[in-house]
Amino acid sequence: MAGKYKSGDRVYIIESKRFIREVEVLKFSGGLYTLRFIDSGGGIKLRENRLFPTKDEAEKNKGK
């Protein structure tokens, strides 16, 4: 199964239903994306349904 995003892509996530953060895709494996936070260098693994291609798309889904 291939992921929608590839290594190096910049996408957005929503944290705590309030904060939008930009992340960089590092890899896709086992249904999870390994992501690096642009602002802090930390990382996280998330499923594709938690990723948004633009900040506007993330804003539309904030609070859901």
C-alpha positions, 0 to 999 in steps of 0.5 A: 500500500502506497501513501498519498504523501511522499518523503519531503512533502510538507503537510499540516496536522491539528494538535489538541483540536486547536493548534495547526502545525506544519510537518515534513513527511519522512517516510510511510510504513505500516499505514503510518507516516513518520513526521518531523515538526518544522518548528522544533525538529521533534517527531511523531507518527500519524495515520493519513486521515490526520494529515492535511495538504494545506493550512486552509484544509486543516483550518476547515477541520479544526475542532472536529 
